[in-house]
Amino acid sequence: MCASLRQRRSAGIAAFAAGFVLVLAFFAFFPGLPHVIDWGAIVVAVLVGALARWICRTWMRKRGGSSE
């Protein structure tokens, strides 16, 4: 694996984890919500994490100038 591919992969994993944790924290601590992490919150967190990963990888690919 080349360094840039390894760097993109690491950034994608970090973006997914950050999106996932932020959404779960939102559902757990936002005032007015029932403060319950249910399956709906987990599914939304996974979807937001995947979206964050996709955005991060697209941004890094454009910034790097390489095409896959």
C-alpha positions in Angstrom: 0.0 0.0 0.0 1.4 3.4 -0.9 1.6 6.2 1.7 -1.2 8.3 0.3 -3.6 5.3 0.1 -2.8 4.5 3.7 -3.3 8.1 4.7 -6.7 8.3 3.0 -7.8 5.0 4.6 -6.8 6.3 8.1 -8.5 9.6 7.5 -11.7 7.8 6.3 -11.7 5.6 9.4 -11.2 8.7 11.7 -14.0 10.5 9.8 -16.4 7.6 10.2 -15.6 7.3 13.9 -16.0 11.0 14.5 -19.4 11.1 12.8 -20.6 8.0 14.6 -19.6 9.3 18.0 -20.9 12.8 17.5 -24.3 11.6 16.4 -24.5 9.2 19.4 -23.5 12.0 21.7 -26.2 14.2 20.2 -28.9 11.6 20.8 -27.6 11.0 24.3 -27.1 14.5 25.6 -29.3 17.0 23.5 -31.9 18.6 25.7 -35.5 17.7 24.9 -34.6 14.2 23.5 -35.4 11.1 25.6 -31.7 10.4 26.2 -32.1 6.9 24.9 -29.7 5.2 22.4 -32.0 2.9 20.5 -31.7 1.1 17.1 -32.8 4.2 15.2 -30.0 6.3 16.8 -27.5 3.6 15.9 -28.6 3.4 12.3 -28.5 7.1 11.9 -25.1 7.2 13.5 -23.8 4.6 11.1 -25.3 6.5 8.1 -23.8 9.8 9.2 -20.4 8.1 9.8 -20.5 6.6 6.3 -21.4 10.0 4.9 -18.5 11.7 6.8 -16.1 9.0 5.5 -17.3 9.5 1.9 -17.0 13.3 2.1 -13.5 13.0 3.7 -12.3 10.5 1.0 -13.7 12.7 -1.8 -12.1 15.8 -0.4 -8.7 14.0 0.0 -8.9 12.6 -3.5 -9.6 16.0 -5.0 -6.9 17.6 -2.9 -4.4 15.0 -3.9 -5.1 15.2 -7.6 -5.2 11.4 -8.1 -8.1 9.6 -9.7 -9.2 6.0 -8.9 
